[in-house]
């Protein structure tokens, strides 16, 4: 094993990496710049939807993991809103069998908190625990405090994490974008911020009382940031994630198009600024994509009627690097913590993390035609970014290679 320092990009450099994928690399050893390669640790996303089993027309384990490798990821955790829902050993086995057969990177599933994600009875948590990253009813908030308390008590006993989609149904009122300036001026029904932060507040209290390790999914509001910040100061075992779109976009960017519809919705400019502050001060522990592919038809019905969710694995690093690192908001090391080391540490994802090779000086326009995911809906289509993934290696094997770069002339 040897270290390779960054050098001028050329065919010979790419060929050396292809010939010796087991090279040991570290983000601390490299710098970026126009015409240079940067080697980064393989990213880990603890919040993706690969739709299989049950909805393979949207995405599959094979297409999802290939898309992940294209984005520099070498591990992902899948959410349980599937058919069947992984709420028992038998239903989980169907997903695990597909993963074993088709995944090109490690895929660690979440099992559901409740049977069928219906909120009425706990899943078979004890028999599921050994083979899952944790428990989540993502896509649904657990409405009953008593049910969540029981889940947290059991999860604490098993030494697993509850990863919660926090949403109070009675506050939704049929909304589908943020309840703010855009919804009011364009005649849309809004989703209020309280629908998120009120359940976070409840669940953090329950986590404190039960001793459960608690993780909050895709936070989007300034109140959520402050509640979690205060909880951490009190010593409560809570972590959280946000997604690239909440850090880069807000309701002022909305267009009358389904690719701008996700849950939680894009919030206010003030919320976005609070999320960035949470990234800077360490309140927010990790960046996850909430990669949620749908068919073209499901995303072509406008803001009101399109399905919730956008794709994210193939744009996450580039977007955050361009907006936060290139603008001096955070360092590249901090971004590596947010996208690799922190999620692995929190969810105990132990393996060879692999690495990815990037041309951080490469400026280009995001084009969904280049995606390996079945899902093509993203508000970042056409956005100009820096950072092109050239190569991803896991377990000493090449799992993504940018053949276009390989075939270019040396420079």
N, C-alpha and C positions, 0 to 999 in steps of 0.2 A: 504494500500500500504506500502511496506517495502523495504528497501535496502538489497541486498544480496552481501556480500563481496566475492571476489574470494576465492575458497577453492579447496582442492585436488579433481580432477575429479573422480566421482564414479557414479554408477547407482543411488544411492540415490539423488545425486545432480541433475542429469538429470530428475529424477522422480519428484523432488520438483519443478523444472521449468515447467515440463509438467502439474503438478497438479495446479500450480499457475501462469499461463502465464501473469497475469496482474501486476506482480512485476515491480515496478518503478526502472529504472536503468540508469546509466550515465557512459560514457566512462572515466570520470575523477576519478571515484571511484575504478578503477581496474588496475591491473598490469598483465603482462603476464609472462609466463615462462613454462618450461617443466613440464607437469603434472598438469597445472592449467587451469582453464576456464577463458575466458575474455568475458565480455558482451559489445557489441558495439551497437551504435544506428543504426536503419535501414537505409541502404544506399539509395541514390536517383540517378538514372541515367537519365540525360536529353537528351539522344541520343541513342535510340534503334529502331530496325526495327522488328516488329512482323508480317509483311507480310499479315495481314488479315484486310480487305477483299482483295481478288484478287490473292493471291499467297500462299494459305494455305498449299501447299505441302512443302514449305520451313519452315514455322513456323505458329503458330496460337496464338491468345491471350491467350488461355489456356496453351499451352506448353511454350510460352514465359514468362508468369508470374510465372509459376512453376519453370522455370530455374532461373528467377530473385530471387525468394525466396530461392532457393538453394545457390545462391551467397550472401545472406544476404541483398538483396534489398527489400524495402517495398514501393517504388514508382518509376515509370518510365514514361518517356515522349516518345511517339512514333512518328516517322517521317512519312511524308505524301506521300511517293512514293508508293502508293497503287492503286488498281483498284476497285472502282472509287477513284480518288484523292479527298481528303476532301477539296474541294474548294468552297462549298456552304453548307447551313444548311442541305439540303437533303442528299448530299453525305456524310457529316460528321455523320449524324444520323445512317447510316448503320454501321459504325465503333463503335459508342457509344452503339448501341444495343448489339453488340457482347461483348463489354467490360462489360456491365452490367450483361450479362448472364454468361460469362466465366472467367473473370479476378479474380485471387486470391489475388491480391494487387491492389492499385489504379493505373490506367493507364490514364495519361492526354495527349491527342493527340496534336500534332502540326497540324495546318491547313497549306495549301500551300500559298505561297506568290502570285503566279500567277495561273491562270486557267490552270488546267491540268499540272502544273509545266512546261509549254511551254514557259514562258517568254514574252508572247504577251499581256496579259491583267491581271489586278489585280483580285484576288479571291474576293468573297463576304465578305470582311474582317469584316465589321460592324456586319453582322448577325452571323458570326463565333466566334467573340471575346470572348463572355461569356463562351464558353465551351472548350477553347483551352489554351495551355501553351504559345503559341505565333505563329509566322508565319515563315515558312521555305520552301525553295524549295530543301531540302537536296537531294543530288544526282546530282544536277545541280546548277551551278552558275548562278545568274541572270546577263545576259550579258549586258543588256542595263542600263546605268547609270541613264537615265531618268526614267525607270521603277522602279529601286531601290529607287530613290528619292521619287517617288510617293508612293511607299509602305511604306517608312519610315515616310513620312508625315502623312499618314493615321494611321499607327501603333502608332505614337506619340499621335495623337488625341485620339486614343482608349486606351492608356495606356498599350500597349502590347509590347513585345519584338520581334525584328527581329533576328532570329537565322540563320546565313548564312553559307552555303557551298560555300566557296570562291574558284573559279576556272575560269580561263580565257581560253575559249575553243580554241581560235586561237593559244595558246601556247602549246597545248597538243600533236599535231603531231602524233596521233595514239599511244602514249606511254602507258605503262602499269606497269612499275616499275620506280624507281627513275633514273633520268639522272645523273649517277655517275659512280664510278669505276666498279661496278658489271655489269651494263648494257653495258658498253663499252667493257669489257673483255669477255662477254658471248654473244654478238651479239643481245641484246634486244633493243627495242625502249624505250627511257626514257621520263619521265615526269619531266620537269624542275621545280625548286623551285619557279621561278618567276610566274608560273601559279597560285600559291596560294597567294604569298604575294602581288602581284600587285593588285588583287581584294580586299584584306583586306585593303590595302592602300586607294583605291578608296572609299570603303564603310565606313571606319572610317571618312573620310572627309565629306561624306554625312550625317553620324550620327551627326557630330558636327554641320553641317549646319541646320539640321532638328530638333535636340533635341531628336532624337529617341534613345531608349534604345537598344543597339546593342550587340549581342553575336556572337562570331566567333566559328564555329564548328571545331573540330578535327585538331588543328594546328599541323604542322609537321616540320616547317623550322625555322632556327635561325633568318632569316629576319622577319618572322611573330612575333616571340617573341619580337624582338626589336621594331618593329612598334607598337605593342600593349603596350609595356612598356612606350614608349614615349607618346602615346595617353593618357594613364592613368595619367601620370605626367602633362599633359595639361588639365586635368579635364574632358575629354570626357567620356561619359557614355558607356563604353565598357567593356565587360568581355569575357573570352574565356575558352575553354576546350582543353585538349589533351587526348589521350587514352593510356592505359597501354602499348600497343605494341610499341608506339613511344618512351616511356621512357626506355624500356628494350632492344629493338632490333634496329638494323640498317641494312643498305644494306650489310654489311659484313657478316651478318647471313643468307642471302638469300640462298634458295635451289630451285632447278628446280621442284617446286611443287606448286599447286594452293593454298595450305593453307598459303602461304607466300604472297598472292596477295590481296591488299586492296587499297582503295582510300581515302585520299592520300596514297602514297606508303611509305614503310620504307625508310627513308632518310639516310644521311651520319652520321658517328660517331659524327662529329662536331655539326650537327643538334640535335642529341640526347642529347649531353652534354648541349646545349643551352636550350633545353626543361626542363631538370632537374634543371638548374639554374633558369628558370622561375617558376618552382614549389617551389623552395626554397625561392626565393625573393618575391613571391606573385603575379608576373605578370600573371601566369596561375591560374585561380580561382577554377577550378574543374577538376576532372577526370571523363570522360564519356567513355563508352565502344565502341560506334558505333557498337553494337551487330547486325551483318548482316548475318543471316543464309541463306544457300543455300542447294540445294540437293547435295548428294554425287556425282552424275554425273556432275553437274555444276562446281564442284570444282576439278574434276579429269582430267582436260584438260591441265595441265601445266601452267606456268606463263603467257604465251601469251594469251591463249584462255579460261582460267577459268574465272568465274564471279568474280567481285570485292567484297571483304567482307569476314570477319571472325566472328565467334561467340566469345562472350566475357564476358557475365554476370556471368558465373560459374568459371571464372579464375581471374577476375580483382583484387579483394582484395588480394588473395594469392600471385599473381605475384608481385604486387607493395609492399606489406608488406615484402616479401622475399628480393626483390632487393633494396628497398629504406629504409625501417624501420630497418630491421635486419642489414643492413650495415651502419646505423647511418646517412643517408643522411637527412631524415626527422623523426619527431616523430610520434607516433601513434595518438596523438591528432591532428597533422597537417593532417594526412591521413583521420581522421574522418571529419575534415573541408572540405577537397577536395571531399569526397565521400558522405557526408550527409548534413552538415549544409549550405555550400555555395550554392550548387544548389537549395536547398529548399528556401533559402532567395532570391536569384536572380529571380527565377521563381514563387515566391509567392505560393509555394506548402504547404498548411497548413493542417495538420492532425496529429493524433497520429502517431509519426514516428516509433513506435515499436522498436524492438531490435533483435539482433542476438547473438548467443552464439558460441564462437570459442575456439578451442583448438589450441592456437598459437604455442605450442611446438610440435605439430604433424607434422612430416616430411613425405612426401609421393610423389608419382609420379602422375602427372595429367594424367588421363585416360578418353578419350572422351566417352568410353562406359558407364561411370557414369553420363554423361550429361542428363538432363531432356529436354533440347532443342532438336528440330529436327535437328538443325545444329551441325555438328561434326567437322567442319574444323577450326583448330586453329594451329598456329605455336608453341603453348605451349604444345601440346600433348607430353607426356613423360618428361616434365620438372619437376625437383624435387623442391618442394616448402614447405614452412612452412605455417600452418594455415588451419584448417579443420572446416567448418561450421557444427555445430551439431544441431542447432535449430534456427528457425526464427519465430518471433511472431509479428502479426499486429492486432490492434483493439482487443486485449485480446484473439486472436485465434492463434493457432499454424498453420502456413502455410507451414513450412518445418520441417521435423524431420529426422535425420540420424539414421535409425533403426539399422544399423550395429553397431554403437556405443552403442545404448541402449541395444543391446543384448550381449555385451561383458561382461566379468567378471569384478567385481570391482577391482580397483587397486589404 
